[in-house]
Amino acid sequence: MDNPETAPGQGPNPAPAREYVNYAIGGLIAWGLIGWGLDLLLDTRWIAFLGALLGATAGLFLARHHVRHRRRGFPPHDEIDH
């Protein structure tokens, strides 16, 4: 019986490491900037580090969630910019 998660003629597609890296860097930058802004506002030095750490961790969690819960029936490389 065919697996609905893979296209015909293709094997299972492992989660690309690039997706994990993109989410981690995006979270690190976004929450690092939010922490940096709070550091300036509150005159502290540690919130930017905490925000960057939180953002990277949340990015990895979100990437893992997206990899585990992909919609069935769609090819894994179904992107808009083709």
Phi and psi restraints in degrees (value plus and minus 20) as a CYANA .aco file:
   2 ASP   PHI     -94.7   -54.7
   2 ASP   PSI     124.9   164.9
   3 ASN   PHI    -107.4   -67.4
   3 ASN   PSI     102.0   142.0
   4 PRO   PHI     -89.8   -49.8
   4 PRO   PSI     -32.7     7.3
   5 GLU   PHI    -104.5   -64.5
   5 GLU   PSI     -32.4     7.6
   6 THR   PHI    -139.3   -99.3
   6 THR   PSI     127.1   167.1
   7 ALA   PHI     -96.6   -56.6
   7 ALA   PSI     136.1   176.1
   8 PRO   PHI     -80.4   -40.4
   8 PRO   PSI     114.6   154.6
   9 GLY   PHI      65.3   105.3
   9 GLY   PSI     -18.9    21.1
  10 GLN   PHI    -137.1   -97.1
  10 GLN   PSI     126.6   166.6
  11 GLY   PHI    -101.7   -61.7
  11 GLY   PSI     159.2   199.2
  12 PRO   PHI     -83.8   -43.8
  12 PRO   PSI     120.4   160.4
  13 ASN   PHI    -117.3   -77.3
  13 ASN   PSI      93.3   133.3
  14 PRO   PHI     -90.0   -50.0
  14 PRO   PSI     134.0   174.0
  15 ALA   PHI     -84.9   -44.9
  15 ALA   PSI     105.3   145.3
  16 PRO   PHI     -91.3   -51.3
  16 PRO   PSI     120.3   160.3
  17 ALA   PHI     -85.1   -45.1
  17 ALA   PSI     -45.9    -5.9
  18 ARG   PHI     -79.9   -39.9
  18 ARG   PSI     -56.4   -16.4
  19 GLU   PHI     -84.2   -44.2
  19 GLU   PSI     -62.5   -22.5
  20 TYR   PHI     -83.4   -43.4
  20 TYR   PSI     -63.8   -23.8
  21 VAL   PHI     -85.1   -45.1
  21 VAL   PSI     -63.2   -23.2
  22 ASN   PHI     -81.0   -41.0
  22 ASN   PSI     -65.9   -25.9
  23 TYR   PHI     -86.0   -46.0
  23 TYR   PSI     -61.3   -21.3
  24 ALA   PHI     -85.2   -45.2
  24 ALA   PSI     -64.0   -24.0
  25 ILE   PHI     -88.5   -48.5
  25 ILE   PSI     -59.8   -19.8
  26 GLY   PHI     -82.1   -42.1
  26 GLY   PSI     -64.6   -24.6
  27 GLY   PHI     -85.7   -45.7
  27 GLY   PSI     -59.8   -19.8
  28 LEU   PHI     -82.0   -42.0
  28 LEU   PSI     -65.1   -25.1
  29 ILE   PHI     -88.0   -48.0
  29 ILE   PSI     -68.3   -28.3
  30 ALA   PHI     -82.4   -42.4
  30 ALA   PSI     -73.1   -33.1
  31 TRP   PHI     -95.6   -55.6
  31 TRP   PSI     -45.7    -5.7
  32 GLY   PHI     -85.4   -45.4
  32 GLY   PSI     -60.8   -20.8
  33 LEU   PHI     -87.9   -47.9
  33 LEU   PSI     -58.1   -18.1
  34 ILE   PHI     -83.4   -43.4
  34 ILE   PSI     -63.8   -23.8
  35 GLY   PHI     -84.1   -44.1
  35 GLY   PSI     -58.4   -18.4
  36 TRP   PHI     -83.0   -43.0
  36 TRP   PSI     -62.7   -22.7
  37 GLY   PHI     -83.1   -43.1
  37 GLY   PSI     -61.1   -21.1
  38 LEU   PHI     -86.6   -46.6
  38 LEU   PSI     -55.3   -15.3
  39 ASP   PHI     -80.6   -40.6
  39 ASP   PSI     -63.6   -23.6
  40 LEU   PHI     -85.8   -45.8
  40 LEU   PSI     -60.8   -20.8
  41 LEU   PHI     -89.2   -49.2
  41 LEU   PSI     -62.0   -22.0
  42 LEU   PHI    -118.2   -78.2
  42 LEU   PSI     -19.5    20.5
  43 ASP   PHI      36.3    76.3
  43 ASP   PSI      32.0    72.0
  44 THR   PHI    -143.3  -103.3
  44 THR   PSI     159.0   199.0
  45 ARG   PHI    -147.4  -107.4
  45 ARG   PSI     -27.7    12.3
  46 TRP   PHI    -124.9   -84.9
  46 TRP   PSI     -33.9     6.1
  47 ILE   PHI     -90.1   -50.1
  47 ILE   PSI     -54.1   -14.1
  48 ALA   PHI     -83.3   -43.3
  48 ALA   PSI     -62.0   -22.0
  49 PHE   PHI     -83.8   -43.8
  49 PHE   PSI     -65.1   -25.1
  50 LEU   PHI     -83.2   -43.2
  50 LEU   PSI     -61.2   -21.2
  51 GLY   PHI     -84.6   -44.6
  51 GLY   PSI     -61.2   -21.2
  52 ALA   PHI     -84.9   -44.9
  52 ALA   PSI     -61.7   -21.7
  53 LEU   PHI     -84.9   -44.9
  53 LEU   PSI     -64.6   -24.6
  54 LEU   PHI     -82.7   -42.7
  54 LEU   PSI     -62.2   -22.2
  55 GLY   PHI     -85.9   -45.9
  55 GLY   PSI     -61.8   -21.8
  56 ALA   PHI     -85.1   -45.1
  56 ALA   PSI     -61.9   -21.9
  57 THR   PHI     -85.2   -45.2
  57 THR   PSI     -64.6   -24.6
  58 ALA   PHI     -85.0   -45.0
  58 ALA   PSI     -56.3   -16.3
  59 GLY   PHI     -83.7   -43.7
  59 GLY   PSI     -62.0   -22.0
  60 LEU   PHI     -85.5   -45.5
  60 LEU   PSI     -60.9   -20.9
  61 PHE   PHI     -82.4   -42.4
  61 PHE   PSI     -64.0   -24.0
  62 LEU   PHI     -85.3   -45.3
  62 LEU   PSI     -60.0   -20.0
  63 ALA   PHI     -82.8   -42.8
  63 ALA   PSI     -63.2   -23.2
  64 ARG   PHI     -83.1   -43.1
  64 ARG   PSI     -60.8   -20.8
  65 HIS   PHI     -82.9   -42.9
  65 HIS   PSI     -64.1   -24.1
  66 HIS   PHI     -85.5   -45.5
  66 HIS   PSI     -56.7   -16.7
  67 VAL   PHI     -87.9   -47.9
  67 VAL   PSI     -60.4   -20.4
  68 ARG   PHI     -95.7   -55.7
  68 ARG   PSI     -45.3    -5.3
  69 HIS   PHI    -139.7   -99.7
  69 HIS   PSI      19.8    59.8
  70 ARG   PHI     -84.6   -44.6
  70 ARG   PSI     128.3   168.3
  71 ARG   PHI     -88.7   -48.7
  71 ARG   PSI     115.0   155.0
  72 ARG   PHI     -98.3   -58.3
  72 ARG   PSI     127.0   167.0
  73 GLY   PHI      73.7   113.7
  73 GLY   PSI     -28.4    11.6
  74 PHE   PHI    -128.4   -88.4
  74 PHE   PSI     120.2   160.2
  75 PRO   PHI     -84.5   -44.5
  75 PRO   PSI     128.2   168.2
  76 PRO   PHI     -85.3   -45.3
  76 PRO   PSI     -41.4    -1.4
  77 HIS   PHI    -126.2   -86.2
  77 HIS   PSI      14.5    54.5
  78 ASP   PHI    -101.3   -61.3
  78 ASP   PSI      70.5   110.5
  79 GLU   PHI    -133.7   -93.7
  79 GLU   PSI     136.5   176.5
  80 ILE   PHI     -95.1   -55.1
  80 ILE   PSI     -54.2   -14.2
  81 ASP   PHI    -105.3   -65.3
  81 ASP   PSI       8.9    48.9
